[in-house]
Amino acid sequence: MIRCLILAMVSACYAHVQPPEIDFLKVDKQPPVAVSDAQRLRTYLHSHPQFKRTVADARLYLDAKSHLRAGEYNKAFKALTKAYRIAKAAKRDLYVRVLQAYVEALANLQKQPMPLAFYVDHLREQLDDDSPVLVKIIREQLQYRVADPYDTYSDSHPPDNTYLEAMHTDPTLERHAQLYCHSSESNWETMLTSIPAQVEPYWRGLVSACRGETREALRWHRLYLSQVRERNIFPQFALVAATGVVDFGRRLGKSRSWLADSYQQLVSHWQRLDYLDPAVFNEDAYGIEARKINATLWSARYSALVGKYQRAVTLAQAAVASATNLLNDNLRPRLRRELLEYVAEGYHILAFRVELERRNYHQALSYSAQALSYDLSDDWRERFLWYSGMYHYLQNNFAQAENFWQQNLTQFPDSPLRPRILYWLARVARTADPYQQELLRDYPLSFYALRQDDGAHWLRNLRWQELALKVASNRGIDVSAYRYDKRLAAPMLRAEIFIAARLYDLARLELQDLQYRLAQTGLHKHRDMWLYLMRLQFAARGYMQAISLTHQYGDEHKSFWRAVPEQLLIYFPRPYLEHFNRAAFTAGVESEMLLSVARQESAFRSAAKSSVNALGIMQMLPATANKIALTNGIELTDVENDLLQVDVNIKLASLYLQNLQQRYGDNLAAVFAAYNAGEEAVNTWLQRRAHDDMMVWIELIPFGETKKYVKNVYRNYSVYNALATEHEFLAQTKDNG
């Protein structure tokens, strides 16, 4: 009680403490200093003793980490205990970090795995905390490092020990495989002995998949499918295995031809499963049919991608027919919506993925018209109206194109696609000015505005020197009133202290808490506080959060960029600029291009890792990195670890972009598309979807993700070119200073 009262009094004092000064542009460019976090904070607090009590828990936490590195466990545990109690009493997110460090250190001290109960009881006693959250955090931190995963504190239950018992509770054996892949070897062997020999490859594939052994899982499932009989005793196994083959193949980056054949195999299994009991998949007959239609559509997509148009047409038409037949029945609303989505996807495949590449625009329009006769969702209706206009445009029927795009504007006035419609209407309408003016006024930073008659002129005309100084000193933002808010004062001041002390990880933790509290109070709608939060995230090197917050606010306020143009320096950060400039000079590419790609790929997160194992700030694939390194005589020690090094990652990516520029010349759209989707895909699109107008070619990119990527990188490229003048000013200022 006394501790809480003291903490409350301290919190009340936050509003009266003068916050540290932060240069919001300089902090972004400060090189790292080789000292520990604990030493960095102590040095800062020595010069600013008024903040010692404000960050007492963080000081203890960082001291404890230093003690752990030195092997001084007793000192570390004492510091962690004090830090935990302070942070938990103040309801700060730091308490979770403290607890994780405590659990990790305690586990490392044990010579053998201990039961979960050991850790829970120990920490409850030491920390005087019996909350359920404590158990949850301990379990998540230890995962499978405890002696018995099924002790009294676990929610899990041991799997059945026989194959027949498992079949009753888990007909596809997937849940049991997940349990057994984390079990002891004896349990694994017990389960294996009860499985029929012909099913063993399937079981081994499930367990390999659970363990993350994707190549092994693919091998076992393909072996099982090669052995399965036409009407297997367990048909659901073949279906799960065929689905797994497709999934594993996509993760491993198999070719589109390989995937097209695998999807076709999956469809063949669905087609001969008319006798499958729907209850096996916890579905009714309609649900099973919907899953079959979905698999058929995926097969149609990939067939079209590899140029097997007739097979794609047959599959897509079959899927549309099946979905339409089911729509005649009395269905649940959710299933009806799902089937309408499948109908729309089927017609889109027929029009956009097949007839467009055949240059049969009349037939594409016919399929679009058929789709629009259904009760489609707004998203699909808007998409079909848009593409109908484009099919007319490709036939030079500009009046008809204008008609469809006008329908877009009328029916969907608040659509996120409005900038695109305005751009294309300006190209086909007799009077283009109204569309151009709205585009440039309301969407000045959109890809389309920056491509519209040199729409980037407003960026080049900005007084970058003044804007840079305004951001650096945080002029024009007044958050003094918020420092008296008992909910906001503490996390805001702590974040500022950590930024000033260059403890960016801890600063981002406080800013996460501050953003949550702002949302709870409704104060996040106040422009000054919102802007300050963005700039604090930027200063804490939380570039992704700063970009996201700025994007959200800019979308909600169309006049934002005209009112606060200096925010461009936050929305388009340039960390690691020396690395980008050096790599660009060596490779003979523009540093603005490298920045544009890095912003889109990772938002400048050096440790970023994608689902396909693209790594680092430029999201390089290890295979591509190895190829580039070999070609350029660069020695890599461990490619995955090397790609997490900013300088190595940027250097390899710059050389790869140089190769792409040599291949595609001045066609930057193709360069950016190839960086995202691969050269094989872009070469295909340049052939099958060729067009002299780069803007048309971009609109016809069949991968929605790649199309959006190309537009965003192009937009970034336009802005970074304009920002280059601000960089020159700062460089001159530094030299003169």
C-alpha positions, 0 to 999 in steps of 0.5 A: 500500500505504501509502495503504491502511494509513493509511486502515485506521488512520483507519477503526479510529479512527472508533469512538473519535470522538464522533459529532456531535449531531443533533436528529432533529426540528429538522433536518427543519424547518431552512430552506435557507441560500444557500451552496454545499455546499463552504462549508457543509462547510468552515464545519462542519469549522472548528468540528469539526476532528476530522472533517476526515480522516473526510470528506477525499474529500467535501471535495475533491469539493465543492471541485472542484464549486465550481472547475468552476462558476468555470471553474477546470478544472485545480484541479477535476481535481486535487481530483477525482483526489485525491478519487477515489483516497481514495474508491476505496481506502476502497470508498465509493460517493462514488467514482462521483459523483467519476468522473461529475463528472470525465467530465462536466467533461472532455466539456464541455472538448472542442470536438467529440465525441471517441471513447470511447477518448479518455476511457477512456485519459485517465482510466485514466492520471490516476486510475491505474485500469484496472478494467472498472467505469471503462469502464462508468461513463464509457459511461453518463455520456456515453451518445451524446455520443461521436464513434463509438458503435461504437469498440473499447470499445463492446459494440454493433455497427453495424446492417446497412445493408440492409433485407433483411439486417435482416429476417434478424436482426431480423424486426420491425426494432425492434432496428435502429430502436433502433440507427439512432435514435442513428446519424448522418443518413447511416446513417438515410437509407441504411436508409430507401432500402432499405425498401419505401414501404408500410412506411416509416410503420412504420419512421418510427414505430419510430424516433420511439418510440426517440427518445421522440417519442410523438405522432409514433410514434403518428401514423406507426403509425396511418398505417401501420395505415390503409394495411396490406392484409388479409394484409400481406406482413409481418404482424408489422409490423401486430401491432407497430404495433397494440401500439404504438398502444395503448402510445403512447395510454396514455402520452399519456392517451388516453380509455378509449373510444379505448383500448378501440377500439385494443385491439379493433383489436389483437385483430382483427390477432391474429385474422387472423394464423393463418398467422404464423410463430411463429419471427418472435417467437422463440416456438413456437405455444403462446407465440403463442397465449398472447400472443393470449389476453393481448391479448384479455383487455386488450381485454375489460377496456377494453370493460367499462370503457366499458360495452360489456358484451356485447363484454367478455363475448364477448372474456373467454369466448373467452380463457378457452376458448382458454386452457382448450383449451391446458391440455389439452395437455402444456405447459411448467410456466411456460406452464401457470401463465401460461395459468391466470393468463389463465383467472383474469383472464378469469373475474374480468373476467366477474364483477367488471367485468361482472356486478357492474356489472349487479347480477347477483351470482348470475352473478358468484358462478357465474363465481367458482365456475367459476374456483375449480374450476381449479388457480389460484395462491394469490393468485387463489384468495384473491381469488376467495374474497374477492369471493365473500364480497362478492357474498353481502354485496351480496345481504345473505347475511351467513352465506354471506359469513362462510363464504367469508371464514372460508375466507380466514382458514383457507387463507391465515393469513399473507396481507397481506389478513388485516386486510381479512378481519378487518374484514369478518368483524367486520361479518357475524359474530354474535360480532365481538369476536375479529376486532376485537381481532385487527385492533386488536392486530396491525394497529393502523396499517392502514386497516381498524383505523383505520376499525373502531369508531374504531380511531384512539383509540389514536393520540389517546391517545398522549403526543405531547409525550413521544414528540416529545422522545424522537425529537428526542434519540434516547432509547431507542436505543443504537448504541454497540456498532456504532461499533466494527464496522469495517464500519459505523463509517465510513459511520455516522459520515460520514452523521452528519457530513453530516447535521450539516453539512446535506449531505443528498445525501451523507448519503443516499449513506453511508446507502445504503452503511450499509444494504447493509453491515447487510444483509451482516452480519445486524445489520439485524435488531437493532432499535436499529440498524434504528431508528437507520438509519430516523431517520438517513434521516429526518434526511437527508431520505430520507423515502421510505427512512425510510418503506420501512424502517419499513414493512418492520420493522413488517410483520415485528414485529406489536408494533412500533407498540405498543412504539415509537409514537414511530416514527410521527413518522418514518413520517409526516414533515411536511416543508415544513409551512409551505408545506402550512399556507399553501396549505391556509389559502388554498384552504380545505382541511385541511393534513392532507389535503395531507400525506396525499396528498403522502406517498402520491404522492411520499413528499415528493420534490420532484423526483419524476416518474412514467411519465405525467409527473406532477411534483413533491411532489403529482404534478400533471399539467401539463395539470391544473396549467395548468387550475387556474392559468388558473382561479385567475389564477396565472401559470406561466412553464414549467409543468413546471419550475414544478411542481418548485417545492415551493410552486407544486406544493402551491398548485396541488394544494390548489386542485385538491383544493378543486375535488374537495371542492366536487364530491364534498362529504364523500365523501373516498373519491371525492375521493382516488380522483379525484385518482388516477384522474381525475374521469371514472373516479370519476363512472362508478364512483359511477354503476355501482358506487354504494353507500351504504356508503363502505367497500363503495364503496371495495372495489368500485373496479375499479382495484387501484392506485386502491383501494390508493391511497384506502385508504393516503391515508385511513390517512395522513389519520387519522394526520396528524389525530392528529399535529396535537396534536404539532405544536401542542406543538412550536409552543408550545415554539418560541414559549416558547423 
